[in-house]
Amino acid sequence: MMNNLLISEDQSKTLLQFLEKHPLEWRYETRKHRILFEGDDDKLVTFRLPISIPSPGAHYHIPDDRCNYILLMVRSGIASVGYFENGVNIDHKVFRAYMVRKKQGMSQIKYLKTKGKSRAGSRVRLADTREFFEDINTRLALYFDDFHIERIGLSCPATLFPFLFKSKIPTPFEKNDPRILKIPKHIQHPTFEALLDTNAYLLQGELQYKEEGELVKQLLQAFATQKKQSQDDSW
């Protein structure tokens, strides 16, 4: 069983400073935006960076820089997208569409895979589905045209990927774009409130470990030292 410890952005920076000064074996996984420790005893210890920190290397060069990013969360019939600067939402949009078959509670996309096309209702739902993703990509294109986007937080079921990335209005990034961070939590209903909650979660770092071994103790001690220094500086 893994232990999950959410840590603040300042604590995350403390951890990166610790790693810069100590010769530990680790590598950075871009897609998951996390550090994986590679020692024999530490292979089950990972650290996900806050989304506001572009990468370990970027932090070392410009420690006070906070990147611009978008969050895109999609489910059948509802999606939310937002642009963020300095950790704050600058603009957002929630999209809704008639994509779910009411009696069966199944999206039209899943229905087509099991039953094939039905009649007028299916055509309406498919038209709404196409328009739904075209509207999403139109809003994304505006963000990418107007702003410098350094990270893309994405939550989207695999069944919807073809509709997102093969829309008549193209997505302004490829599905293998290295800036993409797969949001590591399930979002059932991506409303504006869920967008803000997800942003608050992603602004925190996350330390995952199976057992509190020597490495984890060192990292926790680094946090305690940083906290004590902050308290001393406040006097």
Secondary structure, 3 states (H helix, E strand, C coil): CCEEEEECHHHHHHHHHHHHHCCCCEEEECCCCEEEECCCCCCCCEEECCCCCCCHHHHHHCCCCCCCEEEEEEECCEEEEEEEECCEEEEEEEEECCCEECCCCEEHHHHHHHHCCCCHHHHHHHHHHHHHHHHHHHHHHHHHHHCCCCEEEEECCHHHHHHHHCCCCCCCCCCCCCCEEECCCCCCCCCHHHHHHHHHHHCCEEEEECCCCHHHHHHHHHHHHHHHHHHHHCC
